[in-house]
Amino acid sequence: MDTNFNVLIVDDVVDNIQVAMNVLKEENYNLTFALSGEEALELIKENKFDLILLDIMMPGLDGFEVCEILKESSVTKDIPVIFLTAKTNIESISKAFEIGAVDYLIKPFNPDELLARVKNHLELYRAKIILAQNNLSLKVKAKREKERLMSELEQTQREIIYILAELTETVSDETGKHIKRVANISRLLAHYHPSLHEEDVMTIYHSAPMHDIGKIAVDQQILHKPAALTDQEFEIMKTHTTLAHNFLKNSDRNIIKAADIIAMEHHEKWDGTGYPRGLKGEDIHIYGRIVALADVFDALTHKRVYKESWSINDTVAFIKNASGTHFDPQLVTIFFNHVDEFVALLEE
């Protein structure tokens, strides 16, 4: 038997306490006694007990009242209480169990019965504690395992995105540097946006490289045409947004869902004249609005097969003039408040 069990005996008659202690000392329990309900409660505040033997008929607080107080506290409610009393009427026995006692022994008790009842309830109490600890450990382990798996899933999503982004590079006129610059510009815009949190910032950063993934399904001759597109060719080019949506729309993963939004909406315009759906203002998702500005800023300042690069000044002027038509005015304000930082990203 575990010698660390602490048992409290509560009775207003010293002789009754002595009899119980003489029996229980055979098991080498740590025994403590109290001569009143009030004294018992004070002892329980200061000490840890694994079981309480409690008399009912005592001056001041009786045993029922002490038990009720114990069961109302989250700290003491699980301590097993055995009533050890001379009361034999069925009402007292019923009440004892109703208020949370685990057992009821009538004086004078049989020593072997007392030892057996105490031993059983102490072992049950210990088993419950061990079970609770094991359950807690399992919950902690499960939580950590879930966090690990979610981290691995997010990492997998990021790897898939960069593989697909590299695939886009091979079929379009865009370079890997463009894709990375758009991601960095988008991250900086999101960082300064007052309604976005760090989680949004990182989601946009990891999703932005997918903004033109739909181009892998567009005719290569149109993608690489070294001149302005015809109206018919431009209509075909515009389908890269909806093609991307068809690729990505069925995923439940945060980064892929964000990539779907960005790929579908980064050509929408604040005034509703964009494509593919002609969304207007805040009907365009903030992720799409951010990447729209980032994509144009980088694309204009770099050479493509169909155009020469623009100067920084001309590009900045274009963005300023397009505030409220092409671009979200709040994002344009953020851009101009930190324009040196955005220009520095182009030069990295």
N, C-alpha and C positions, 0 to 999 in steps of 0.2 A: 504493500500500500504506500502511496505517495505521502511522505511525512510533511509535505509543504501545505497540506490542506488546513485551512483556518476555519474553525467552527466557533460560532457565538451562541452561548446558552443564555436565554433571557427568562428570569423567573424572580418573583419578589420573595421567595422562600429560599434561604441559603441552603437548607438541607436538601431540597429538590435539586439544586444546582450541583451539590456535592455528589449526590447519587449518580447523576448523569455523567459528571466528569470522571468518576471512578470507573464507569463502564467504558467510556470512550477512550480513556488513556491507554487501553489495551492496543489500540491501533496507532498510538503515538501521534494523534492529531495535535495541532496547535490550538489549544482551548482558551477561550476568553469568556467572561461572564458579565452580565449586567443585571442589576436588581430592579430595574424599572424600564418602561418603554422609552422614556425620555433619555435615560442613560444609554440605552441600546442605540438610539438614533445618533447620539453624539459619537459613540464608538465607531459606528458605521461610516460616519463622515470622515474619520481620520484613518480608518484601516480597511483593508480588503478582506472580505469574508467569502468563503466558498459555500457556506451553508449556515442557516440560522435555525436553532431550536427555540420555539417561541411559546411561552405560556399565554393563556387567554386572559384569565382573571387576575388583573394587577391594578393597584391604585394608580390614579392619573391616566395615562394612555394605556388602554388595554391592548391585548395582542392583535385583535382585529384592526384597530386603528393604526398600530405600528405597521402591520402588513400592507394596509392600503396606502400608507405613506411611501413605503418602499416601492410598491408597484407603480406608483405615479411618477417615479424618477427614472430617467433613461439610464442613469448610472447604476441603480440598484434593482431595477425591475426583474432582472434575470437571475438574481441570487435565489436559490431554492430555499423555501421556508417550510419547515415541518412544525405543525402545532403539537406541543407536548403538554397535555392538559387533563384535568379531572372532569371536564364537561363532556357528558356522554349523550346529550340529547341530539336528535337528528338535525334540528335547526342549526345548531352550532357547527356540526360537521359539514352540512351543506354550505353554510356561509363561508366556512374556511376555504373550501375549494372554489367557491364563486369569486372570492377576492384574490385568488392566485396562489394559494398554498399547494405544495406538491404532495403532501402527506399529512396524516393526522394520527397521533398516537395517544392512547388514553393511559393516564396514571392510575395505579402503579403499572409500569410497563415491564415487559420481559426483556432482560438485558440482551439476549441473543437477537430478539426482534429489533431492538433499538440499533444494535450494531449493524444488522443486515440492512435496515431501512436507510440508515445514514450512509453506509458504504455504497449502496446502490445509487442513491441520489447524488452523492459526490462524484461517482464515476460517470454518471449520466451528464452531470454539469460539466465535467472535464471534457467529455466527448463532444458536447455542444460547442464548447469554446474552441476545441481543435477543428471541428467542422467549420465553424465560422471563420477561423483563421485560414483554413485551406480554401474556402470559398472566396475569401478576399484575395488570397494569392492567385487563385485561378482567374479572378476578374482582372487583376493587375496584369497578369501574364497575357490574357486575351486582349486587353486594351493595347498593350505594347506590341503584340503580334499584329493586331489590326493596323496600328500606326506604321509598323514596318512594311506591311503589305501595301498600304496606301502610298507610302513613300516610294516603294518599288514600282507600283503602277504608274505614279506620276512620272517617275524617271523613264519608264518605258514609253509613256506618251511623248515625252520630250524627245527621246531618241527617234521615235517614229516620225515626229514632226520634222526633225532636221534631215532625216533620210528623204522624206517626201519633198522638203524644200530644196534639197540638193538635186532631186529629180527634176523639179521645176526649172532649175538653172540650166539643165542640159537641153531643155526643149524651148526655152524662151531666150530673149535677149538680155535678161536680167542676170546679174552676177551674184555670187555668194556674198560679196561685200555689200551689195544693195540690200539683200535680205537681212543681213546682220545690222546694217545701219537703220533700216526701218524698225527693227526690233528695239534698238537702243533709243531711237527718237521717240517711239511710242511709249517706252518705259519712262522716259523723262517727262513727257506730257502727262502721263498717268500719275507720276510721283507728285507733280505740282497741282493736280486737280483736287479741289477741296472735298469732293464727295467720294473719292476713291481711297481704299485702304491698301496696305502693303500686299495683301493677298491678291487684290485686283491688279496691282502693278506687276507682280510676277506672272500672273495669268496672262496678261496682255503681252508681256515680254516673250513668254514661251509660245504664245499662239500666233503672234504677228507674222512670223516667217511663213505661215501657210496662206497669206492673203491672196496669192495668185496661183494656188495649187491647181485651180481649174484649167489653167493654160496647158496642162499636159494633154488635154483632150481637144485642143483647138488646132486647126490646120497649121502645120509648120510654115507654109508659104505666107500665110497671113501674119504669123508671129514675127517672121524675119523679113518682111517686106521693107525695103529701104526707102519707102516713100509713104505719103499719106494714104490711109485706107479709103476705099470707096465706101459709100453708105452701106452697101450690102456686106462688105467685109467687116465694117465696124459693128454691124449687128451680130455677126458671127463672133467677133472678138468679145462682145459684151456677154456672151453666153458663159464665159469662164467663171462668172459669179454663181450662176445657177448650177453649173456643172460641179463646182466645188461643194455647193450645198447638197447635191445628190450624193457626193462621196461621203460627206461627214455627218449628215443629219441624224443618223440612227445611233450615234454614240451617246452614252450617258456620262462619259468622263468629262470633268470640268474643262480641261485644257482643249480637248477636241471640240466640245460644245462652243467654247469661246472662239476657236479657229473657224468653226462653221459660221458664226455671227460675223466675224471679221471678213472672211472671204466673200460672204454674201452682200455685205453692206458697205464695204470701203469705197465703193464708187457712187454711193448715194450722196446727194448734196443737200445742204441746209435748207435751200429754197424749194426743194422738191423736184428739181430738174435732173436729178441723177438717175442711175439705173441699178438694179433691174426692176425695182418696184416703185420708184418715184416717191420714196419716203421723204418726209419733211420734218425739219426741226428735231425735237427730242423723240420723235417716233423712230429715229435712227438710233440704234444702240450706241452708248458712249464708247464702247470698244471700236465700233465701226467708224465713228466720228474721229477718234484719235488716230487710227491707222490711215484714214483718208488724208489727213494733214501730213502725217509722217511720210507717206508714200509719195505724195506730190512734191514735198520739199526735197526729198532725195532724188526723185526722178528728174526734176527740172534742172538740178545742179550737176547732173552727170549725162554724158553722151550716150545716145542710143542709136541704133541703126537708122532710124528715121529722123533724127534731129541732133543738133549740136547741144552742148551743155549751156545752161544759162549762168550768168554771173550771180553771185550771192545777193548783190543789191537788187537785181531784177527779180530774182526769186522772192526775196523778202517783200518787195513792193507788190508782187502778184498776190501773195498770201494776204497782205493787208487789204488790198482792194477786193479780195474775194470773201472777206469777213461778212457773214450774214447772207451770202449767196451760196458759195461753194462750201465754206467752212463754218463750224460752230464758233460764234463770236467769242465765247468764253475761252475756247481753246486758242484762238488767235491772240487774245490778250495774254494768256499764259506764255505763248510762243514769244511774243515781243518783250515780255518782262524778263525773259531768260534767253534772249536770242543768241547771245555769245556762247552759251552752253550748247545750244543746238547746232550752231555753226561748228563748234569744236568737234562735235560728233561726226560731222562730215569729213573732217581732216584726220580722224583716227585711222 
